[in-house]
Amino acid sequence: MSWTTAAAIYFIIWWVTLFAVLPWGVRSQAESGEVVPGSDPGAPALPHLRGKLIWTTIVSSLIFALAAVVYAYRLVTLDDLTTLFGLLP
């Protein structure tokens, strides 16, 4: 796998992981009792984006490392996937 392909795959994994990590520990303005006038009460009171970006990087790095090992050592082949999903008779 070339480094550009690896970077593209990592970026996709990172982006999907970001959307999985964003809801972690979110308290809405209504829950915290501090609704800013003109904003939605369901908006996060303190989003903690820096911590979420760090967690996203850690989790996506682990997922990418696992995927790279599976790819490098050919632990899962195309035949394995077709058998798993019942595409072969």
ZIKAHU-V346096 format. One record per helix or strand. SS is the DSSP state (h for helix, s for strand). FROM is the first residue (numbers start at 1). LEN is the number of residues. Records with the same first field share a line. If there is no record, write none. Layout:
SS=FROM-LEN, FROM-LEN
This chain:
h=3-19, 29-4, 49-24, 78-7
s=28-1, 44-1
